[in-house]
Amino acid sequence: MSGAKPFSTLRTSEPFNEAYAALDVKRKKQTDKAIRLLFANPAHPGLQTHPINPDKYCWEAYINRSDRLIFVRFGSVLRLVDIVPHDDIDRYAKAPAQR
């Protein structure tokens, strides 16, 4: 997402809302920080944002060493899709029509 413009709108999905609600206080703070950074600067180096292969529809951003924020960009809209452990990234490797 090199050179990507900041987002203007934030939307969340039900899986994201459920995953966020299940986080402990420390992980919620880490997630909140990652979301703030992502919203303001999608190319922030600390987030290590990159598309999830092979379809490159969903993207991931680092929250901490193990948790990943799954998101999709629709123009200036940031849609938060889910929060998953790194080992579960593969379930977001295909675009929705192919899942």
Summary of the structure (lengths in Angstrom):
residues: 99
radius of gyration: 12.4
end to end distance: 23.9
largest distance: 34.8
contacts: 265
relative contact order: 0.23
helix: 37%
strand: 27%
